[in-house]
Amino acid sequence: MNDEADIPREPTQLYLISPLDVGGAFPERLARALDAGQVAAFQFRVKDVDQHEAARLAEPLQKICADREVAFIVNDSISLAKRLGADGVHLGQEDGTVEEARQALGRDAQIGVTCNNSRHLAMEAGDNGADYVAFGAFFPTTTKVTKHVAGLDLLEWWQSIFEIPCVAIGGITPDNCGDLVRAGADFLAVSGAVWNGDEEAAIRAFHEALAAVQG
């Protein structure tokens, strides 16, 4: 249980998710983004490539993150996270269990779980030992198909009861993130708002928006 009088909430931080195309000049873009302002974690998210190719693409990105002390999280694949020695893994509802990930990656790994808009799934993930839960989508997004829509009340409820951090995801921009911060999001998962334009300017804009809400 979270007694807010005893446990002041840490400032909301950015959790950066990769675009699906991380080849070509993307490593340089990632470095520019991470150098533009503090980012807590970077999620490596690729689809439809085999593990050998995924590992090749991940290697320079993982080094960029390590050099800047940014957690490197692998999306969906426990086996790829283990192969890379990643800092953690983010699991969808069909990507294996927290227990399997913990067994494969060790007790220090950061394990997150997509919980969509479900209080039940979030409580289940917490009981199973997840390090964070992710709720969304809060806004329309073009990054992936939106199957679930979450409301601010979900963040408020989670923050009032649980100590495990929660991540807000889905269509988040510098212009609309304020209400998520006020409602209790510990992390803002952002992708399109950064990679669809100037990544440096976007990261700076997010930090300005966070500062405006959090002082």
C-alpha positions in Angstrom: 0.0 0.0 0.0 1.2 3.5 -0.8 0.8 6.1 2.0 1.4 9.3 0.1 2.2 11.2 3.3 5.2 8.9 3.9 6.3 8.3 0.3 6.7 11.4 -1.9 6.3 10.4 -5.5 9.4 10.7 -7.7 9.2 13.1 -10.6 7.7 11.6 -13.8 10.4 10.4 -16.3 10.5 9.7 -20.0 10.5 6.1 -21.3 11.5 6.2 -24.9 10.3 3.5 -27.3 12.0 2.8 -30.6 10.4 3.0 -34.0 10.2 -0.2 -35.9 13.0 0.8 -38.2 16.2 1.1 -36.1 18.7 0.7 -39.0 20.5 3.3 -41.0 21.1 6.5 -39.2 18.9 5.6 -36.2 21.8 5.1 -33.8 22.8 8.7 -34.3 19.2 9.8 -33.8 19.0 7.9 -30.5 22.3 9.5 -29.3 20.9 12.9 -30.1 17.7 12.2 -28.3 19.3 10.9 -25.2 21.8 13.8 -25.1 18.9 16.3 -25.3 17.5 15.5 -21.8 17.2 12.8 -19.2 15.5 9.6 -20.3 15.1 6.8 -17.8 14.8 3.9 -20.2 14.8 2.9 -23.9 12.7 0.1 -25.3 14.1 -1.8 -28.3 11.0 -2.7 -30.3 11.4 -4.4 -33.7 9.0 -6.8 -35.5 9.4 -9.4 -38.2 13.2 -9.9 -37.9 15.0 -13.0 -36.7 16.8 -12.9 -33.4 20.3 -12.8 -35.1 19.3 -9.7 -37.0 17.6 -8.2 -34.0 20.8 -8.7 -32.0 22.9 -7.0 -34.7 20.5 -4.0 -34.8 20.4 -3.8 -31.0 24.2 -3.8 -30.4 25.0 -0.1 -31.2 21.8 1.1 -29.5 22.6 -0.9 -26.3 26.0 0.7 -26.2 24.6 4.2 -26.7 22.2 3.6 -23.7 24.9 2.1 -21.5 27.2 5.0 -22.1 24.5 7.3 -20.9 23.2 5.1 -18.0 19.8 4.6 -19.7 18.1 1.3 -19.1 17.9 -0.9 -22.2 14.7 -2.8 -22.3 13.8 -5.4 -24.9 10.2 -5.6 -26.1 8.3 -8.9 -26.1 11.2 -11.4 -26.2 12.7 -12.9 -23.1 15.2 -14.9 -25.1 16.5 -11.8 -27.0 16.8 -9.9 -23.7 18.8 -12.8 -22.3 21.0 -13.0 -25.4 21.8 -9.3 -25.2 22.2 -9.1 -21.5 19.6 -6.4 -21.6 18.6 -4.5 -18.5 15.1 -5.9 -18.7 12.1 -7.0 -20.9 8.7 -5.6 -21.5 6.0 -8.3 -21.8 2.7 -8.1 -23.6 0.0 -10.4 -22.5 1.1 -13.2 -24.8 4.9 -12.9 -24.4 5.5 -15.2 -21.4 5.2 -14.7 -17.7 6.9 -12.5 -15.2 8.1 -15.7 -13.5 9.7 -17.0 -16.8 11.4 -13.7 -17.4 12.7 -13.5 -13.8 14.1 -17.0 -14.1 15.8 -16.2 -17.4 17.1 -12.7 -16.7 17.7 -12.7 -13.0 16.5 -10.8 -10.0 18.0 -7.5 -11.1 16.2 -7.3 -14.4 13.5 -4.7 -15.0 10.4 -6.6 -16.0 7.4 -4.6 -17.2 3.9 -5.8 -18.3 1.4 -4.4 -20.6 -1.9 -4.2 -18.7 -4.0 -2.2 -21.3 -6.9 -0.7 -19.3 -7.3 -3.6 -16.9 -7.1 -3.2 -13.1 -7.1 -7.0 -12.8 -4.2 -7.5 -15.1 -2.2 -4.8 -13.3 -2.8 -6.3 -9.9 -1.9 -9.8 -11.3 1.3 -8.4 -12.7 2.2 -6.8 -9.4 1.5 -10.0 -7.5 3.7 -11.9 -9.9 6.7 -9.6 -9.2 6.6 -7.1 -12.1 8.8 -4.1 -11.7 6.3 -1.8 -13.5 2.9 -2.0 -15.2 1.9 -0.1 -18.4 -1.5 1.3 -19.0 -2.9 2.7 -22.3 -3.6 3.8 -24.8 -4.5 7.2 -23.4 -4.6 9.0 -26.7 -5.0 8.0 -30.3 -1.7 6.7 -31.7 -0.4 5.6 -35.1 2.5 3.6 -33.6 0.4 0.5 -33.1 -3.2 -0.6 -33.4 -5.3 0.7 -30.5 -7.3 -2.1 -28.9 -7.8 -0.6 -25.5 -8.4 2.9 -24.2 -7.4 3.9 -20.7 -8.6 6.8 -18.6 -6.9 9.0 -16.1 -8.8 7.4 -13.2 -6.8 4.2 -13.8 -3.5 6.1 -13.0 -5.1 7.8 -10.0 -6.4 4.5 -8.7 -3.1 2.7 -9.1 -1.1 5.5 -7.6 -3.3 5.6 -4.5 -2.9 1.9 -3.7 0.3 0.5 -5.1 4.0 1.4 -4.9 5.0 -0.4 -8.1 5.6 2.3 -10.8 3.1 2.7 -13.6 3.8 3.7 -17.2 1.4 5.6 -19.4 1.5 4.9 -23.1 -0.3 5.8 -26.3 -0.3 9.0 -28.3 1.5 11.0 -25.7 2.9 14.4 -26.7 4.4 17.4 -24.9 1.0 19.1 -25.3 -1.2 16.4 -23.7 1.1 14.9 -21.1 0.3 17.2 -18.2 -2.9 15.5 -17.1 -1.1 12.1 -17.1 1.6 13.5 -14.8 -1.0 15.0 -12.5 -3.0 11.7 -12.4 0.1 9.7 -11.3 2.0 8.4 -14.2 5.6 7.5 -13.0 6.8 7.2 -16.6 5.6 8.5 -20.0 6.2 6.0 -22.8 6.8 8.1 -25.9 7.6 7.1 -29.5 6.0 8.8 -32.4 6.1 12.3 -30.8 9.9 12.0 -30.8 10.8 10.0 -33.9 8.2 11.6 -36.3 10.1 14.9 -36.2 13.2 16.5 -34.6 14.1 14.1 -31.8 16.2 16.7 -29.9 13.5 19.3 -30.0 10.9 16.8 -28.9 12.8 15.6 -25.9 13.4 19.2 -24.8 9.7 20.0 -25.3 8.8 17.0 -23.1 11.1 18.2 -20.4 9.7 21.7 -20.5 6.2 20.2 -20.2 7.2 18.1 -17.3 8.8 21.0 -15.5 5.7 23.1 -16.0 3.6 20.6 -14.2 6.1 19.4 -11.5 7.9 22.7 -10.9 
